[in-house]
Amino acid sequence: MDKQQLKFENPPRAITTKDLLYLKDALSWELLAMKKFHFLAQQTENETISNALNDAGKMHQRHYEKLLAHLQVDNNQVINKSQSQGSTS
């Protein structure tokens, strides 16, 4: 039995509770990784290793900031807009 999957050209603008919980976990993981790399970079005396650890920490910081940007959506506005478009059709 073939199951057809819906394919979105663009992701939905509203964030579901499940999405929000996943993003919260991912933010926690990225923040922890960022902190660990920063701590380890401070502990080593080898400049090359310290720079590599700092670069890894910065990468996790960028990931954290990118995930955070996904949370800056006003769900109420998106839901109200989609409901008003549905009622005018």
N, CA, C and O of each residue as an XYZ file, in Angstrom:
356
protein
N       0.845     -1.174      0.000
C       0.000      0.000      0.000
C       0.892      1.239      0.000
O       1.712      1.420      0.900
N       0.729      2.089     -1.013
C       1.517      3.324     -1.091
C       0.865      4.411     -0.260
O      -0.334      4.670     -0.363
N       1.675      5.031      0.553
C       1.182      6.167      1.332
C       1.704      7.436      0.678
O       2.903      7.593      0.451
N       0.794      8.318      0.387
C       1.205      9.587     -0.196
C       1.518     10.561      0.917
O       0.785     10.665      1.900
N       2.627     11.278      0.746
C       3.002     12.283      1.713
C       2.763     13.663      1.120
O       2.997     13.911     -0.063
N       2.287     14.552      1.988
C       2.124     15.930      1.570
C       3.493     16.571      1.480
O       4.319     16.413      2.379
N       3.731     17.282      0.418
C       5.004     17.986      0.279
C       4.710     19.469      0.243
O       3.915     19.949     -0.565
N       5.368     20.181      1.136
C       5.193     21.618      1.214
C       6.318     22.300      0.446
O       7.492     21.976      0.626
N       5.950     23.246     -0.412
C       6.985     24.042     -1.059
C       7.648     24.950     -0.032
O       8.860     25.160     -0.057
N       6.835     25.479      0.866
C       7.336     26.295      1.969
C       6.762     25.718      3.260
O       5.603     25.304      3.289
N       7.556     25.685      4.322
C       7.033     25.133      5.571
C       5.911     26.000      6.128
O       5.851     27.194      5.837
N       5.018     25.409      6.929
C       3.941     26.198      7.541
C       4.530     27.283      8.435
O       5.575     27.081      9.053
N       3.868     28.424      8.504
C       4.370     29.549      9.300
C       4.121     29.354     10.792
O       4.864     29.894     11.611
N       3.102     28.601     11.158
C       2.802     28.386     12.572
C       3.668     27.253     13.118
O       4.002     26.315     12.394
N       4.026     27.344     14.386
C       4.841     26.328     15.032
C       3.937     25.517     15.956
O       3.280     26.072     16.837
N       3.908     24.207     15.749
C       3.079     23.341     16.588
C       3.766     23.122     17.929
O       4.941     23.447     18.098
N       3.026     22.572     18.871
C       3.584     22.268     20.190
C       4.729     21.268     20.057
O       5.750     21.400     20.731
N       4.563     20.276     19.197
C       5.615     19.276     18.992
C       6.872     19.936     18.416
O       7.987     19.637     18.844
N       6.685     20.836     17.444
C       7.818     21.569     16.878
C       8.525     22.391     17.952
O       9.753     22.422     18.025
N       7.735     23.045     18.769
C       8.282     23.899     19.824
C       9.106     23.093     20.826
O      10.173     23.536     21.252
N       8.617     21.914     21.202
C       9.358     21.061     22.123
C      10.665     20.581     21.502
O      11.697     20.529     22.172
N      10.616     20.231     20.220
C      11.844     19.805     19.535
C      12.844     20.958     19.468
O      14.031     20.765     19.733
N      12.378     22.139     19.121
C      13.264     23.297     19.040
C      13.862     23.634     20.402
O      15.025     24.026     20.497
N      13.059     23.480     21.459
C      13.566     23.738     22.805
C      14.698     22.775     23.147
O      15.722     23.185     23.695
N      14.516     21.497     22.825
C      15.568     20.509     23.058
C      16.816     20.838     22.239
O      17.934     20.805     22.754
N      16.615     21.153     20.972
C      17.750     21.469     20.104
C      18.498     22.702     20.603
O      19.728     22.741     20.554
N      17.768     23.706     21.082
C      18.414     24.890     21.654
C      19.254     24.517     22.869
O      20.369     25.012     23.034
N      18.723     23.653     23.711
C      19.466     23.203     24.895
C      20.741     22.471     24.506
O      21.793     22.684     25.108
N      20.648     21.604     23.494
C      21.826     20.855     23.046
C      22.886     21.797     22.483
O      24.071     21.664     22.791
N      22.456     22.746     21.661
C      23.413     23.685     21.061
C      24.060     24.565     22.124
O      25.262     24.827     22.064
N      23.278     25.022     23.091
C      23.819     25.861     24.159
C      24.836     25.079     24.992
O      25.897     25.602     25.333
N      24.510     23.834     25.316
C      25.428     23.008     26.090
C      26.726     22.771     25.315
O      27.813     22.887     25.880
N      26.619     22.443     24.038
C      27.816     22.217     23.220
C      28.665     23.480     23.157
O      29.889     23.418     23.271
N      28.011     24.629     22.975
C      28.721     25.902     22.915
C      29.489     26.141     24.211
O      30.656     26.532     24.179
N      28.842     25.910     25.346
C      29.485     26.114     26.653
C      30.657     25.159     26.857
O      31.706     25.557     27.365
N      30.479     23.892     26.459
C      31.543     22.906     26.639
C      32.765     23.262     25.796
O      33.894     23.187     26.281
N      32.553     23.647     24.548
C      33.678     24.016     23.689
C      34.398     25.245     24.225
O      35.627     25.314     24.192
N      33.638     26.209     24.714
C      34.257     27.402     25.284
C      35.099     27.037     26.509
O      36.225     27.513     26.657
N      34.553     26.197     27.378
C      35.271     25.768     28.574
C      36.560     25.042     28.191
O      37.624     25.334     28.735
N      36.464     24.096     27.254
C      37.646     23.333     26.852
C      38.698     24.227     26.195
O      39.896     24.019     26.385
N      38.253     25.216     25.427
C      39.202     26.140     24.783
C      39.993     26.926     25.826
O      41.160     27.254     25.612
N      39.354     27.222     26.947
C      40.029     27.959     28.018
C      41.008     27.072     28.784
O      41.954     27.576     29.389
N      40.791     25.759     28.765
C      41.601     24.833     29.543
C      42.899     24.423     28.854
O      43.855     24.028     29.520
N      42.939     24.514     27.539
C      44.122     24.045     26.817
C      45.157     25.159     26.663
O      44.819     26.340     26.584
N      46.409     24.756     26.624
C      47.492     25.715     26.426
C      47.939     25.761     24.973
O      48.662     26.673     24.571
N      47.511     24.779     24.182
C      47.871     24.724     22.771
C      46.958     25.675     21.989
O      45.741     25.492     21.957
N      47.552     26.682     21.367
C      46.764     27.710     20.683
C      45.975     27.151     19.499
O      44.849     27.578     19.244
N      46.561     26.207     18.784
C      45.876     25.612     17.631
C      44.614     24.876     18.084
O      43.550     25.022     17.482
N      44.743     24.100     19.132
C      43.593     23.356     19.665
C      42.561     24.331     20.234
O      41.358     24.155     20.042
N      43.041     25.353     20.930
C      42.139     26.356     21.499
C      41.333     27.045     20.403
O      40.128     27.249     20.549
N      42.000     27.405     19.301
C      41.302     28.055     18.180
C      40.276     27.117     17.551
O      39.176     27.543     17.199
N      40.633     25.841     17.409
C      39.702     24.870     16.826
C      38.475     24.695     17.728
O      37.344     24.619     17.247
N      38.712     24.634     19.027
C      37.593     24.499     19.967
C      36.710     25.745     19.959
O      35.484     25.644     20.009
N      37.339     26.920     19.896
C      36.556     28.162     19.816
C      35.733     28.212     18.534
O      34.586     28.658     18.548
N      36.318     27.755     17.422
C      35.573     27.726     16.157
C      34.367     26.795     16.248
O      33.289     27.111     15.745
N      34.556     25.653     16.890
C      33.438     24.714     17.065
C      32.359     25.344     17.948
O      31.167     25.188     17.683
N      32.777     26.047     18.986
C      31.814     26.728     19.852
C      31.038     27.794     19.108
O      29.834     27.951     19.313
N      31.729     28.535     18.236
C      31.056     29.572     17.430
C      30.058     28.956     16.462
O      29.000     29.530     16.202
N      30.400     27.771     15.924
C      29.475     27.086     15.014
C      28.188     26.742     15.762
O      27.091     26.943     15.240
N      28.323     26.223     16.987
C      27.136     25.887     17.777
C      26.360     27.146     18.163
O      25.135     27.103     18.277
N      27.046     28.246     18.361
C      26.359     29.506     18.650
C      25.532     29.951     17.447
O      24.397     30.402     17.608
N      26.092     29.826     16.244
C      25.336     30.175     15.023
C      24.099     29.285     14.885
O      23.019     29.760     14.533
N      24.270     27.987     15.166
C      23.124     27.076     15.103
C      22.051     27.476     16.109
O      20.859     27.456     15.801
N      22.486     27.841     17.314
C      21.566     28.282     18.362
C      20.776     29.502     17.896
O      19.554     29.555     18.039
N      21.481     30.475     17.340
C      20.829     31.711     16.880
C      19.874     31.449     15.727
O      18.826     32.089     15.629
N      20.231     30.506     14.848
C      19.351     30.167     13.728
C      18.069     29.499     14.228
O      16.976     29.814     13.759
N      18.210     28.580     15.179
C      17.031     27.943     15.764
C      16.157     28.962     16.484
O      14.931     28.914     16.396
N      16.793     29.875     17.189
C      16.055     30.899     17.912
C      15.236     31.769     16.951
O      14.129     32.194     17.279
N      15.783     32.025     15.784
C      15.059     32.821     14.783
C      13.769     32.133     14.351
O      12.792     32.802     14.017
N      13.758     30.794     14.355
C      12.543     30.060     13.984
C      11.439     30.246     15.019
O      10.261     30.063     14.710
N      11.809     30.605     16.235
C      10.823     30.797     17.292
C      10.249     32.207     17.301
O       9.315     32.487     18.053
N      10.781     33.078     16.495
C      10.327     34.462     16.490
C       9.192     34.652     15.488
O       9.227     35.540     14.636
N       8.196     33.798     15.615
C       7.000     33.836     14.777
C       5.821     34.065     15.708
O       5.712     33.411     16.745
N       4.946     34.980     15.348
C       3.749     35.230     16.147
C       2.676     34.234     15.705
O       1.963     34.466     14.728
N       2.573     33.122     16.439
C       1.624     32.073     16.071
C       0.193     32.577     16.019
O      -0.564     32.182     15.133
N      -0.196     33.444     16.951
C      -1.571     33.953     16.957
C      -1.882     34.699     15.677
O      -2.961     34.539     15.106
N      -0.953     35.507     15.228
C      -1.159     36.260     13.994
C      -1.279     35.306     12.801
O      -2.143     35.495     11.946
N      -0.421     34.285     12.737
C      -0.453     33.330     11.630
C      -1.760     32.548     11.632
O      -2.372     32.355     10.582
N      -2.187     32.099     12.806
C      -3.420     31.321     12.907
C      -4.623     32.182     12.524
O      -5.486     31.732     11.770
N      -4.692     33.407     13.032
C      -5.804     34.301     12.696
C      -5.845     34.596     11.205
O      -6.923     34.635     10.611
N      -4.690     34.801     10.599
C      -4.620     35.095      9.174
C      -5.112     33.903      8.352
O      -5.874     34.072      7.401
N      -4.666     32.677      8.729
C      -5.082     31.498      7.973
C      -6.578     31.230      8.152
O      -7.236     30.773      7.217
N      -7.124     31.508      9.343
C      -8.549     31.309      9.577
C      -9.376     32.323      8.771
O     -10.422     31.979      8.222
N      -8.903     33.558      8.707
C      -9.659     34.565      7.950
C      -9.608     34.279      6.446
O     -10.570     34.560      5.731
N      -8.498     33.726      5.964
C      -8.418     33.361      4.554
C      -9.337     32.181      4.251
O      -9.927     32.107      3.173
N      -9.454     31.259      5.207
C     -10.321     30.100      5.028
C     -11.788     30.474      5.031
O     -12.586     29.839      4.342
N     -12.168     31.510      5.803
C     -13.580     31.889      5.874
C     -14.014     32.756      4.710
O     -15.210     32.877      4.445
N     -13.060     33.367      4.004
C     -13.406     34.217      2.855
C     -13.513     33.406      1.581
O     -13.980     33.921      0.565
N     -13.087     32.139      1.607
C     -13.120     31.323      0.388
C     -14.503     30.793      0.129
O     -14.719     30.085     -0.854
